[in-house]
């Protein structure tokens, strides 16, 4: 059983060292700011300016088209009120132009509870120490195999949580850097539902990113409690 215990302990140590590396990489990159997103996707900033210009062009095109219809040049076609249309169009041109400032402000608001969650006082946890504690309660090789199985299940679920948080972060970045196109749809009544849907999606992804951080912190505290007393129920 000594050889089996040694093999199991070595595998457990490698698993926990891998988790250490993944945790440091992923959690260090996440947050309610787009610095990491721009570091890995630098073209997004250049294409953002293209989206801004395109969005303003679409708003002006819709404004001219609606005025064209309103003056009766196309008979039998409904059109928006020209006064409300003009106010709405110029309002959304301003929103598109300052879209980055608006999204940065919202990210700053959402980043406050996110930072509170990450900086909350929880027991420090080094995943590499987990294997020694877990295997330290093993009396024989069969128990060591059971402990290793539980360790792998725990590690797999933690990795899924980390990658889900990374997926939320990337999707949030996509929503932010394509925001001008979404703002452009708000200038017309016929497409305003698209803008409302984007607002709901943006708020939902920001909320889910915060909840992912909360779940990861709960997971960390749970593992810390388990390390302190592995055999407790």
TATAKA-V107106 format. One record per backbone hydrogen bond with DSSP energy under -1.0 kcal/mol. NH is the residue of the N-H (numbers start at 1). CO is the residue of the C=O. If there is no record, write none. Layout:
BEGIN
nh: {NH NH}
co: {CO CO}
END
This chain:
BEGIN
nh: {5 6 7 8 9 10 11 12 13 14 15 16 17 18 19 20 21 22 23 24 25 26 27 28 30 33 38 39 40 41 44 47 48 49 50 51 52 53 54 55 56 57 58 59 60 61 62 63 64 65 66 67 68 69 70 71 72 73 77 85 86 87 88 89 90 91 92 93 94 95 96 97 98 99 102 103 104 105 106 107 108 109 110 111 114 115 116 117 118 119 122 129 130 133 134 135 136 138 144 145 146 147 148 149 150 151 152 153 154 155 156 157 158 159 160 161 162 163 164 165 166 167 168 169 170 171 172 173 174 175 176 177 179 182 183 184 186 187 194 195 196 197 198 199 200 201 202 203 204 205 206 207 208 209 210 211 212 213 214 215 216 217 218 219 220 221 222 223 224 225 226 227 228 229 232}
co: {1 2 3 4 5 6 7 8 9 10 11 12 13 14 15 16 17 18 19 20 21 22 23 24 26 31 34 35 36 37 41 43 44 45 46 47 48 49 50 51 52 53 54 55 56 57 58 59 60 61 62 63 64 65 66 67 69 68 74 81 82 83 84 85 86 87 88 89 90 91 92 93 94 96 98 99 100 101 102 103 104 105 106 107 110 111 112 113 114 115 120 126 127 129 130 131 132 135 140 141 142 143 144 145 146 147 148 149 150 151 152 153 154 155 156 157 158 159 160 161 162 163 164 165 166 167 168 169 170 171 172 173 176 178 179 180 183 184 191 191 192 193 194 195 196 197 198 199 200 201 202 203 204 205 206 207 208 209 210 211 212 213 214 215 216 217 218 219 220 221 222 223 224 225 229}
END
